[in-house]
Amino acid sequence: MFISRLYFLALHAVFCVINAFKTRQYVTEPTDRLQLISATQAVRMIAQREITSYQLVDSYIRRIEQINPTINAMVVKLFDEAKAQATECDRTIVSLSEEELQEFLKTKPLYGVPFTMKDAFELDGVVITSGIYNRKNTKCDRTSETVQRMIDSGAILLGVTNVPEVCMWVESVNNIYGRTCNPYDSRRMCGGSSGGEAALISSCGSVIGVGSDIGGSIRMPSFFNGVFGMKPTPGIIPLDGHIPSTGNGYRSEMLRVGPICRYAEDLPLLLKIMAGPNSDKLRLDEPVARKKLRLFYMEGIQASPIYSPLSYEMRQTLRKAVKFFERKYDLVAHKIDLPFSNYAIDIFNCSMTDKTRPEFKQLMLDSEGKSGAVNCWTELVRFVTRQSKHTLPAIITGIIDSFDYPEDKFKEFIYMRERTKRQLKELLGDDGILLFPSWPSTALYHVEPILAPLNFVYTGFWNTLALPAVQCPMGLDSNGLPLGVQVIGNPYSDRLLIAAAQDLEEGFNGWQPAKNL
């Protein structure tokens, strides 16, 4: 453990020195107040004819053009189509009486509000790559179910945002669109795989967004970019049209589609729309008896030499959240440890194993491995000589993915997973929530995660347990980087998590723009 801590300390020190000679760029708060309203507010203002959809869409397009050179988040622009749809929205609103408009909005709850989505959801007639080089010219012939529900709700799609190769890395970088930067410090990672989405929303370049999460791909970038990101209960939001697909194995329990937004009040609205008829199962409109909540917390994964230790500021952030709930609702929080959490990476790897699905080295060529497989050892040599079309994290993942656990070890880790799920189910019940750090530290510098690759377990562990979770911003650290905490609950407790997110937003001011240090 001593050698491990020394390694991570020295690693970060080296990257601090390297980046000390680079200029920190950051995205400033917008001056147009339209870019600072929530989706819920936007719908209300459009309905009351205080603003037009075209004004809102045009404002966000101008903002994207302003900030995208700094963060490189938007990779497919659908601006002309968005303006045409906004114009049509405004015509419709003008043609309706007040009473007709209210009835109309019941079926179009996001009417005229712009949104964005990550480059992992099929969109009819548009090139969607999932960061896979061989898909850079492949247009889709259908639209994913969740995105279609957003469109059917009246929302207007502005464009598509950047992801890592095959959507499987903590940095959003690929050899088609390049690297996305953190809006608080361009020298640092924005997270993955919904990194472009979270960076754009944090920069006020989008109102709301659609992300996906199999190992933290909504919550990690939401944390690094200081916004809200939710991984909902399994089976509530459809996975149809996601690239890559998961099949019907346990990965389909781990992968979740969910919302990313700056303001917690938008979470229930977005969850209702994305879930469609399944939203009834979540009882989102029922009030939450906050004073009857039972509160638990964990100060990270049990100490292990393969993960970065929990930083002082992240530990203090968790403790502040715990104290906030204790004082606000006169609760007594209980600190817990999960006996098998120190095997979290093994549990994750075994849970991702599915012999019926294409291997990662096949996915590196196309979404379903129809064109053979990448020879990752050869590709590693090509990468060193700068001839590869693939990123180093993807090549390494392809090599690691080829190794299997012995059968007895595999069964043992799956047993640990199921036992931990049962333990938490009994512990949390219908009224318990668990607070947990969003990551061991704030956003690392670019490339640094390659030498600390397993920190994603702070989010990925909860995917293996198939539990809903929401990442909540908790202010900025001494370097001006976002802090955060995860709130986790039992399946179908999403409304408790949203209530907790709204409380934390009230207590710690939620999303905050980048500051000049």
N, C-alpha and C positions, 0 to 999 in steps of 0.2 A: 504493500500500500504506500509506503514511503517513496519507493522508486516511481510508482504511478503518479503520485501527486507532484513529484519533482518533474516528471516528464511533461505533464499538462501545464504546469507553471512555466517551464522553460519554453515549451511550444508557443504559448500565448505571448511570452516576452519577446521571442524572435519576431513574431508577426507584428507586434506593436512597434518594434524598432524599424522593420521594413516599411510599415505604413506611415511612420512618423514623417517620412520624406514625401508623402503624397498629400495632395490637398483634399480636405474634407469638403464635399459638396452636399448640400441638403436642400430639400424642397420646402419653400416657405409657405406660410398660410395664405390661402387665396384672399383677394380683396373683394371678389364677387360673392355676396352673401348667399346667392342661390347654391353655391357649391358647398355650403355648410349646413344645409338642412337635411333631415332624415327622409327616407322614402315615405314614411308615414305622414310627415308634414307636407311633403311634395304632393301626395295624392290629395290631401285636404285643400291645399292652396290651389291646385288645378281645378278641383271640383267647385271651389268657391270663386273661381275665375279671377283670383288674385294674380296668378301667373299663367302663362301658356306652356304647353308641352314643348313648343318650339324654342321658347326662351331658355327652358331648362336644358334641353338637348344641346342647343347651340353653345350654351355656357360651358357645358362639360367638354364638348369637342374643342373649344378654345383652350380649356385647361389642359387637356391631353396634349395638344400641340405644344403647349408651353413646357410641360414637365417631362414628357417622354424622352427628350434628348438626354436628360439626367439619369433617369431610372431604367429606360428601355423595357417597359412593362407591356405596353400594347403592341401586339405583333400582327394582328389582322384588323384593319380599320373598315368599318361598315358605316361611315359617316353619311354618305349620300342617301343610303337607304333609311338611316335613322331620321334624317331631316324630313324625308318624304313622309315617313310614318307619323312623325310629330305634327306635321302640317295637317294630315288627315285626322289625327286625334282632335286637334283644335277645331276643325270644321264640324266634327261630330258633336263636340261639346256645345258649340254655338247653336247648333240646330235643335238641341234638346231643351225642353222646359226644365225648371228646377226639380220638379217631381220626377220627371222621366230620367233625369241625370242621376238622381239618387238610386233609382231602381237599376239603372244601367251599371253603376259602379259596384253593385253587389256581385255582379258577374265578372267585373273587370277591376279588381281591387288595386291594381298597380297601373291604372290607365294613364299613359303618357309619361311614365317615369323611366329614365334610362337605366340600363344595367349592363354588366359585362360578364364574361365567363372564361374559365381557363381553357387552354388548348388541349382538352381531353374529352370534349363532348361533341358528338357528331352534329353537324349543322348542314342541312341540305344545300348543295351548291357551293359550299365553302371548303377550302383546304384546311383540314384539321390534322395536325401532325403528331400530337403527344410527344413532341421533341424527337421523333424518329426520322432520321435523315431520308430514308427511302419513301417517306410519305409527303415529302415537301411539295409534290405536285398532284397529290391525290385528293380529289374533291369527294365529299360525302354525298350520298344519295338519299339520306334521311336525316331527321333531327331527333336527338335524344329526348326521351320522355320528359325529363325534368326541365330542360330548356324550353320544350314546347309548352309546358304548363306555365312557365314564366311569360312566354309570348302570348299565350291565350288569356293571361290575366291582364293584358294590356301593356305590359312592360316593353320597352324599346331597346333592342340590342345594339350597343355602340361598337362592339368588337370583341376580339379574342386576346387573351393575355398569356404571357410566356410561362413555360414549364421546363423542368429538367428532362433529359433523355429518358423516354419510356415512363416519365412521371415517377421516377424512383431515385430521388436524391434530395438532400436537404438544401441544395443550392439550385436556383432556376437558371440553368445554363445548358445550351445545346449548340450544335454546329449548323443550325439553320438560322436562328435569330440572335444568337449570342447570349450574353449574360445580363440578368436583371439586377439592379442595385437597390440597396436599402435607401429609402427616402430620408432617413435621419442621418445617414453617413454613407456616401456612395462607395466607400472603401470596404463596406461590410455586406454580408449576405442578406438577402431578403427572405430566405427560406424556400422550401419546396414541399410538395410539388405545385401548390397553388400560389407560388411566390409572386408571379406577375400580377395576379388578381389582388392579393393583399397589399402589395406595394402601390398599385394604382388607386385602390380605395383609400388607403392611408394618405395618399397625396392629393385627395379630393379630385381624382380624375374619373371616378365612378361613384354612383350613389350606393349601389349594392352589387353583390356578385355571387356566382355559383362556383363552388369548389368541390373537391372530393378528397377523401382521407382514408388511407389504408394503413398508415403508420405514423400519422400526425400531419398529413399533407394539407389540412385546413388549419389546424391549431398552431403548428410551428410557424408558418409565415404570418398568421394573424398575430402571434406573439411578437415576432421580430419587427413587425410593422405597426404594432400598437393599436390593433382593432379587435373586434369581436369575431370569433369563428366557432361554428358549432358542428360537432359530429353527432347526429341524432341517433335515436334508437334504431337498431337494425330492422329492415323490412318495412320501414315507414315511407321512405323516398325511393323510387325505382332506380335501378342501376342500368337500365336499358340505354344503349347508345354510348356507353363509356368506353374510352380507348386508353389502355387495354381492358378487355373484358375479364371477368373473374371466374366465369363458369358457375357451377352449383355447389362447389366444395366450401370449405370453411372460410376461404377468402371472401366469399359473398357475405359472410357475417362481419368480416373485418372492414371491408370497403364501404364507405358511406359517402353519399352526396349531401351537401349541406350549404348553409348560407355564410357569407362573410359580409360584415357591415361595420360602419363606424359607430352606430348608435344602437344600444341594446333594445330600444323600443321597436326596432324593425325585426327582431328575431322571431316573435310569434307570427307576424304577418307573412314573412318569408317561409317559415316552416309550414304554415297552413297551405300556401300556394304550392310549394314543392311536394308536399305529402298528398295533396288532393283529397280523395275520400278517406284515406288512412289517417288524416289529421284528427278525426273524431276519437281515435284510440288514445290520443295524447291529452285530451280534455284541456286544451290550451286556454279556453275561456273560463274555466273554473278558478275561483280565487285560491291563492296559496296561503295557508295558515302559517305565516312565517315564524310566529312565536312558538309554534309546536315543532319546528324543524329540529332534527337531531344532527349535530355537527361533528364531523371527524376530520382529521388531517394527517398527512404523512409528510415528513421532511425529506422527500426524495426517495430514490431507490436505495436499498441497502448498499453500504460502501462496497465498491468493487474496483479493482485496478483497471478495468477496461472502459470505464466511464469517467468523464470529468467529474470532480467533486462539486457538490452544490456550492455555488458562490455565496459569499456573505450577503450581498444585496438581494439575491434571489431568496435566501432563507428568511431574511428580514421582511421581504415582501409577503411571503406566505404568512408569517406571524402577524403582520399588520392586518391581513385579511381575516385571520382567525379572531383577533381581538376586536375587529370591527363588528363581526357578527355576534360575538359574546356580549358586547356592550349594547348594541342596537336592540337585540331581542332577549337580553338577559339569559343567554345560553351558557352552558358549560361544554366546551369543546373537548373531544377525546383524541389524544394522539395514538395512532395505531402503527403497527408494522405488519406487513404481509410476509410470512415466512419464506415464500417462494419468489419474492420479487428480485432477489439477487440472481435468479436464473431467467430474468425477463428476456434477455436476448435469445436464449435457447428456446424459450417458449414461443417467442415471436417467429423464429426461423422455422420451427416445426409446424406452427399454425399456418405458415405460408406455403408449406409443402403440398403440392397437388399434382400427382403424376398424370392426371387427365388433361392438364393445361400445357400450353407451349412453355418451354424453358425460356429464361430471360435472354439467352443468346439468340433465340429465335425471334423474340419480340424486338430485339435491336434492329432487325431487318424490316419487319412490318408488324402490324397489330396482332396477327394470328399466326405468325411464323410460317407463312406459305412459301417463302422463298429460301428455305434452308435455314442455316444458323451461322452466326459469326464465330470464327475461330479466335477466341479472345486472347490467346497467347500470341498468335501472330499479330493481332490488332494492337497488342501492347507494344510490340516492337515498332509497328507503324506509327503509333502515337508518339513514341520517343523521337522518331525521325520526322514528325509533323506531317505525316501522310494519311492519318486515320480520319475517317468521317465520324468517329465516335468520341465521346468524352471519356476521360479517365475513370470517373466514378462508375459509368456504365460498364466499361471493360472489366473493372475489378469486380463489380457485382456479377457479371457473367461468369467469371472464373469461380467465385465463391459459390454461386448457385449450383455448380456442378457437383459439389460435395454433399453427401447425404449423411444423416445421423445413423448410427447403428440402430437396429430395430428396438432393442431393449431400452436404449436411451430415448429414442423417439417416443415410445409409449410412456416412459417415465415423465417426460416433459409435458405431454398431453394430459396426463393424470394431474400434474401440478396445476395446469391451466384450469381444468374442470373443478378441482378442489378450491382454487382461489375464487372462481366465479361463484361457487356455492357459498363460500365463506362471506363474500361481500354481499351477496343477495340476502343472506340472513342478517348480516350486520346493518345494512342500510335500510332494508324494508321499504315501505312506501313513503317514508317521511325523512329519510336521511340523505345527507350530501357529504361528499368527501372533497376537501381542498388539497391540491397537490401542485408543486411547482410546474410551470409550463415548460421549463428546460433547465439544465444545470447552470446556464449563464445567459447573459444577453447575447445579441447577435455577434458572431465571430467575424473575423476578416475573411475576404474572399480566399478560397483555396484551403484555408485552415481546417475546415471540417474533414478534408481527406485524411488528415493525420489524427483526427478525433472522430471517427466515423460512426460510433455506436451511441452517441448522445441522444439520438432520436428515440431511444427506448423510453425516455420520459413521456413521450406521447404514444409510441407504438405499443407499450404494455397494455394500454386501455383498449386498443383495437383487438388485441388477442382475447380480452375478456368480454368483448362485444358490448361495452357499456357506452351510453351517451355521455358526452363531455362538451363543455364550452370553455374556450379560452377568453379571459377577461383582462383588458389592459388595466395597469395599476400605476400609471405615472411613468416618469423617466428617471434613469439612473444618473450617476455623476458624470457620465460621458454623453448624456443626452439621448440615450437609447431606451426603448420601451421596456418596461417591466411588466410582468403578468402572472396570473395564477389560473390553474384549471379548476373547474368545478365538475365533479363526476357524480353520477347517480345510477340507480338501477334502471333497467329497461322500462320505458314508458313514464319515466320521471322527468321528462324534458321540461315540463312547465316549472318544476322546482328549480332546475338549473337556470332557466331564463329569469325567474324571479331573483335568484341569487346574483345573476349578472347585472340586472337592473339596480339592485341594491349596491353592488360594488361600483357601478358607474356613478351612482349618487354620492357614494362616500369618497371616491378617489378620482372623480372627474373624467373617467373613461378615456376616449381618444384625445390625444393632445398633439398639436402640430410640432414639428421640429423647431429647435431653438438655436440661436447663435451662441456658441460657447465662448 
